[in-house]
Amino acid sequence: MASYARTSEDFRQKDGHGVRHQLRINERTAREYGCRVVATYTDNGCSASKRGAARPGFDLLVEDLGRGDTVDGQVLDGVVCVADDRLYRRADDLTRFFTALTSHPDRIYVDPHGVRDPYSQEGLLQAVRSLDVAVMETRVRSQRLMNWHWARAVEGVPHSGPRPFGWLENRITLHPVEAPLVQKAIADRVSGKSVRAIAREWCDLKVTGTRGGRPNPQTVTQIMTAPRVCGYRANRGELLLVPETRQPVLGQWEPIVAPDQWHAVCATFSAGNLYMHRGTGAPRRTAGKAAPRQLGSGILRCGAKRDDGTVCHGALCAQKGRSRKSPYVYSCRDCRRCSISGPLADEALERLLFSEAAGPAQPSAAMRDRWHAGEVGLEEKRKILAAALTGCVVQPGVKGRQAWDHSRVRPSWR
């Protein structure tokens, strides 16, 4: 019999005591009903209610149940667990578990309340009822947690989580080094200085974030435009207001700048870059991904060889270039060994598409005329390329060679 244990979090003691206790209870339960545990599966600090959460122990359990035995040949004739919600809190996990459990005959499911027949209608209904209870409990706990955070926020209590840049660990007192940096950065930005220059200046001063990372333009923007810098309190991407006066809720911490300075620095950015849009808990304004802005994005692949002799095949991403001839380039972020001029690569793709090598995939003459006349938009061009090509491998360039070499782009036709 397989024994499964799971805990949602283990951030205090971090010793796995929760899953150990569950496994001991499972051993006792198995003995009470004449069963023997031959394999254990655990997920310590893993959520079962969040979509896409990794649960390697549960995945291995389902895999072994479907096969019928463990990797070392121990036959699995059932599962023992302290409660249903340790195994599943989502309908898809319930389906996966019961499909694997009943893939072989004569298996049982055991918990402290007794032995359950997973093949019977009553056994399945009991599992569904347990799922309904788990889903409702998850919703109630989530709403309770949201209300708790909101109540703390309207009282001006500082944010939980990592220490915010500019304040000490108590999240109330200003940091003697970081706070003046933020104040100066806001003044410089309002005066017209670029965020990239501010981030570079912080890097030159050996400044690191509260988690040890190097400053970059995005994090500097978030720090400067966070409402906390002027003492305002936000919650889940919204600025909290006092119901009676409709004035912003003031936090219990020391502000770095005055509210008018915060409004001034926020006005220098587009709405999508502000902390209230990009910060923790802020709702995204769009559920979709940003549309590609270059022709070869998602089509070009890296042809550089790794140290072990294999080809990288990483996606080449469009980045800003450093010359007028190549205002953008495609570079591999995986191995960083391959880069090609953006206009060169796009021109090579067009040549290949309208060449005889394209064969049946070659567009019609009318489409060629529309393409060269500028009547075909980027999205339509990308669809035409995707219909003709499965991808293009870009070979690394030769250092010192100035002439454009279109043969570096090697297509794979559909």
C-alpha positions in Angstrom: 0.0 0.0 0.0 1.2 3.5 -0.8 1.3 6.2 2.0 0.9 9.8 0.9 1.4 13.0 3.0 1.4 16.7 2.1 1.6 20.0 3.9 0.8 23.4 2.4 3.6 25.3 4.0 6.7 24.7 6.1 8.3 28.1 6.3 8.8 28.3 10.1 10.7 25.2 11.3 11.5 23.9 7.7 12.1 20.4 9.1 9.3 18.5 7.4 7.6 17.6 10.7 4.1 17.9 9.2 4.6 15.2 6.6 6.5 13.0 9.1 3.5 13.1 11.5 1.1 12.3 8.7 3.2 9.3 7.6 3.1 8.0 11.2 -0.7 8.3 11.3 -0.9 6.5 7.9 1.2 3.6 9.3 -1.1 3.3 12.3 -4.2 3.5 10.1 -2.8 0.8 7.7 -2.1 -1.6 10.6 -5.6 -1.1 12.0 -7.1 -2.3 8.8 -4.6 -5.1 8.1 -2.6 -3.4 5.5 1.2 -2.8 5.1 2.8 0.3 3.7 5.5 -0.5 1.1 6.1 3.0 -0.3 5.8 6.6 0.9 5.2 9.7 -1.1 5.5 13.2 0.3 5.0 16.9 -0.8 6.3 19.2 1.9 5.2 22.8 1.6 3.3 22.3 -1.6 -0.2 23.8 -2.3 -2.8 21.6 -3.8 -5.3 24.4 -4.5 -3.2 26.6 -6.8 -3.3 25.8 -10.5 0.0 24.6 -11.9 1.6 24.2 -8.4 4.4 21.5 -8.5 3.7 18.4 -6.5 6.4 15.8 -7.4 5.3 13.3 -4.8 1.7 13.3 -6.0 2.9 13.0 -9.6 5.1 10.0 -8.8 2.3 8.4 -6.8 -0.1 8.7 -9.8 2.6 7.4 -12.1 3.3 4.3 -9.9 -0.4 3.6 -9.4 -0.9 3.6 -13.2 2.0 1.3 -13.7 0.9 -1.0 -10.8 4.1 -1.0 -8.8 7.0 1.2 -7.5 10.3 1.6 -9.3 11.8 -1.2 -7.1 9.0 -3.6 -7.9 6.7 -3.2 -4.8 3.1 -3.9 -5.8 0.6 -1.2 -4.9 -2.8 -2.4 -3.9 -4.1 0.8 -2.5 -3.5 4.2 -0.9 -3.6 5.4 2.7 -3.9 9.1 3.6 -5.0 11.1 6.6 -7.6 13.0 4.6 -8.8 13.5 1.1 -7.8 17.1 0.9 -4.1 16.1 1.4 -4.4 14.3 -2.0 -6.6 16.7 -4.0 -8.2 20.1 -3.8 -8.9 20.5 -7.5 -11.1 18.5 -9.8 -8.4 17.6 -12.2 -6.2 16.1 -9.4 -9.2 14.1 -8.2 -9.7 12.7 -11.8 -6.0 11.9 -12.1 -5.8 10.1 -8.8 -9.0 8.0 -9.1 -8.1 7.1 -12.7 -4.7 5.8 -11.6 -6.1 4.2 -8.5 -8.8 2.2 -10.3 -6.6 1.3 -13.3 -5.9 -2.0 -11.6 -8.6 -4.2 -9.9 -9.1 -4.9 -6.2 -7.5 -1.8 -4.8 -8.7 0.1 -1.7 -8.4 3.6 -0.3 -7.9 3.9 3.4 -8.2 6.9 5.8 -8.7 7.1 9.6 -12.5 6.8 9.0 -12.2 3.4 7.3 -11.8 1.5 4.1 -13.3 2.9 0.9 -14.2 1.1 -2.3 -12.9 3.4 -5.1 -14.8 1.4 -7.8 -18.2 1.8 -6.3 -20.6 4.7 -7.0 -20.7 5.6 -3.3 -16.9 5.7 -3.1 -16.7 8.1 -6.0 -19.6 10.2 -4.6 -17.8 10.4 -1.2 -14.6 11.7 -3.0 -16.6 14.3 -4.9 -18.3 15.5 -1.6 -14.8 15.8 -0.1 -13.7 17.8 -3.1 -16.7 20.2 -2.7 -15.8 20.7 0.9 -12.1 21.4 0.1 -13.0 23.9 -2.6 -15.4 25.8 -0.3 -12.8 25.8 2.5 -10.2 27.1 0.0 -12.5 30.0 -1.0 -13.4 30.8 2.6 -9.7 30.9 3.7 -8.8 33.0 0.7 -11.5 35.5 1.4 -10.6 35.6 5.1 -6.9 36.2 4.2 -7.9 39.0 1.8 -10.0 40.6 4.4 -7.2 40.4 7.0 -4.8 42.1 4.6 -7.3 44.8 3.8 -8.0 45.5 7.5 -4.3 45.8 8.2 -3.9 48.1 5.1 -6.6 50.6 6.1 -4.9 50.9 9.5 -1.7 51.9 7.7 0.2 48.8 8.8 3.4 48.3 6.7 3.4 45.7 4.0 4.4 42.2 4.9 7.0 40.2 2.9 10.6 41.3 2.1 11.8 44.6 3.5 11.0 47.4 1.1 14.0 49.3 -0.4 14.6 52.5 1.6 13.5 51.3 5.0 15.0 49.3 7.8 13.8 45.9 8.8 11.0 47.3 11.0 9.6 48.8 7.8 8.9 52.1 9.6 12.3 53.8 10.0 14.1 55.2 6.9 17.3 53.4 5.9 20.2 55.9 6.3 21.8 55.0 2.9 18.9 53.8 0.7 16.3 56.5 1.5 18.5 59.4 0.3 19.2 57.4 -2.9 15.5 57.1 -3.6 14.9 60.7 -2.8 17.7 61.8 -5.2 16.5 59.4 -7.9 13.0 60.8 -7.8 14.4 64.4 -8.0 16.7 63.4 -10.9 13.9 61.6 -12.8 11.5 64.7 -12.5 14.4 66.8 -13.8 14.6 64.6 -16.9 17.2 62.0 -16.1 16.7 58.5 -17.6 15.9 55.6 -15.4 18.6 53.6 -17.1 21.2 56.2 -16.0 19.8 56.1 -12.5 20.1 52.3 -12.4 23.6 52.5 -13.8 24.6 55.1 -11.1 23.3 52.8 -8.4 25.3 49.9 -9.8 28.4 52.0 -9.8 27.8 52.7 -6.1 27.5 48.9 -5.5 23.9 49.2 -4.4 22.0 46.0 -4.2 18.3 45.3 -3.7 16.8 43.9 -0.5 17.1 40.4 -2.0 20.7 41.0 -3.2 20.0 41.7 -6.8 21.6 44.4 -9.0 19.3 47.4 -9.7 17.8 47.6 -13.2 15.5 50.2 -14.8 12.4 48.2 -14.0 13.1 47.7 -10.3 14.2 51.4 -10.0 10.9 52.4 -11.6 8.9 50.3 -9.2 10.8 51.7 -6.2 10.3 55.3 -7.3 6.6 55.0 -8.2 5.5 52.9 -5.2 2.9 54.8 -3.1 4.8 54.0 0.1 7.6 56.5 -0.8 5.2 59.3 0.1 3.5 57.5 2.9 0.4 56.3 1.0 -1.0 52.8 1.6 -2.1 50.6 -1.3 -3.6 47.1 -1.4 -3.9 44.7 -4.3 -3.1 47.4 -6.8 -5.4 50.1 -5.5 -4.7 53.2 -3.5 -6.7 53.0 -0.3 -8.9 56.0 0.7 -10.4 56.9 4.1 -14.2 56.4 3.6 -15.2 59.6 5.4 -12.7 62.0 3.8 -11.8 60.2 0.5 -8.2 61.1 1.3 -5.4 58.5 0.8 -4.7 56.2 3.8 -1.4 57.2 5.4 0.9 54.4 6.5 2.6 54.2 9.9 6.1 54.5 8.3 8.3 57.5 7.6 7.8 58.8 4.0 10.8 59.5 1.8 9.3 62.3 -0.3 6.1 64.5 -0.2 3.0 63.4 -2.1 3.4 66.1 -4.8 6.9 64.7 -5.6 5.4 61.2 -5.9 2.7 62.4 -8.3 5.4 64.3 -10.3 7.6 61.2 -10.8 4.7 59.0 -11.6 3.7 61.5 -14.4 7.0 60.9 -16.1 6.1 57.2 -16.8 3.4 55.6 -18.9 0.6 53.9 -16.9 1.8 50.4 -17.6 5.1 51.0 -15.9 3.9 52.3 -12.6 4.0 50.3 -9.4 0.2 50.4 -9.2 0.1 48.4 -12.4 3.2 46.2 -12.1 3.7 45.9 -8.3 2.9 43.0 -6.1 -0.8 42.1 -6.0 -1.7 44.6 -8.8 -4.2 43.2 -11.4 -2.8 43.0 -14.9 -4.5 45.2 -17.5 -4.4 42.4 -20.1 -4.5 38.7 -19.9 -2.6 38.1 -23.1 1.1 38.3 -24.0 2.5 41.3 -25.7 2.4 40.9 -29.5 5.8 40.4 -31.2 7.1 43.6 -32.7 9.6 42.1 -35.1 9.2 39.7 -38.1 11.6 37.0 -36.9 10.5 36.8 -33.2 9.6 33.2 -32.4 10.8 31.9 -35.7 14.6 32.3 -35.5 16.6 29.7 -33.4 20.2 29.7 -32.3 22.6 27.5 -34.3 25.6 27.8 -32.0 27.2 24.7 -30.6 27.5 24.2 -26.8 30.6 22.9 -25.0 29.2 19.3 -25.3 28.9 19.6 -29.0 25.1 19.8 -29.1 23.3 22.7 -30.9 21.7 25.3 -28.7 18.4 25.8 -30.6 17.4 28.6 -28.1 14.9 31.2 -29.3 16.5 34.4 -30.6 14.9 37.4 -29.0 14.7 40.9 -30.5 16.7 43.5 -28.6 17.6 47.2 -29.2 20.7 47.5 -31.3 23.6 50.0 -31.2 23.8 51.3 -34.7 21.6 52.9 -37.4 22.2 50.0 -39.7 21.0 47.5 -37.1 18.5 49.4 -34.8 17.5 46.0 -33.4 19.2 42.6 -33.2 18.2 39.0 -32.5 20.2 37.4 -29.7 20.2 34.1 -27.9 19.5 34.4 -24.2 20.3 30.8 -23.5 23.9 30.4 -24.6 24.6 34.1 -25.6 26.8 32.8 -28.4 24.7 33.9 -31.4 23.5 37.3 -32.5 22.4 38.7 -35.9 21.3 42.0 -37.2 17.5 42.4 -37.1 17.1 43.9 -40.6 19.6 41.4 -42.0 17.6 38.4 -40.6 14.2 39.8 -41.6 15.6 40.5 -45.2 16.9 36.9 -45.3 13.5 35.6 -44.3 11.8 37.6 -47.0 14.3 36.3 -49.6 13.8 32.7 -48.6 10.0 33.1 -48.6 9.8 34.3 -52.2 12.6 32.1 -53.5 12.3 28.9 -55.5 13.5 27.0 -52.4 10.2 27.7 -50.8 8.5 25.3 -53.3 4.8 24.9 -52.6 5.0 27.2 -49.6 5.9 30.2 -51.8 3.2 32.9 -51.7 1.4 33.9 -54.9 2.6 36.7 -57.1 -0.2 38.9 -55.9 0.9 38.4 -52.3 4.5 39.2 -53.3 3.3 42.5 -54.9 1.3 43.4 -51.8 4.2 42.5 -49.5 6.7 44.7 -51.4 4.2 47.5 -51.7 3.9 47.7 -47.9 0.2 46.6 -47.9 0.8 43.6 -45.6 1.0 44.2 -41.9 3.4 42.6 -39.5 0.8 40.2 -38.1 -0.2 38.9 -41.5 3.5 38.6 -42.5 4.2 36.5 -39.5 1.2 34.2 -40.3 2.5 33.7 -43.8 6.0 32.8 -42.6 4.5 30.5 -39.9 2.5 28.7 -42.6 5.7 28.2 -44.7 8.3 27.5 -42.1 8.6 25.5 -39.0 11.6 27.6 -38.0 15.0 29.0 -39.1 18.3 28.2 -37.5 20.8 31.1 -37.5 24.5 30.2 -37.6 26.9 32.3 -35.5 28.6 35.1 -37.4 32.4 35.4 -38.1 34.1 38.0 -36.0 35.4 40.9 -38.0 33.3 40.2 -41.1 31.4 43.4 -42.0 29.4 42.2 -45.1 25.9 40.8 -44.5 25.7 37.1 -45.0 22.2 35.9 -45.7 23.2 32.3 -45.8 23.5 32.3 -42.0 19.7 32.0 -41.9 18.9 28.3 -42.7 15.2 27.5 -43.1 13.1 24.4 -42.2 10.2 24.2 -44.6 6.9 22.7 -43.7 
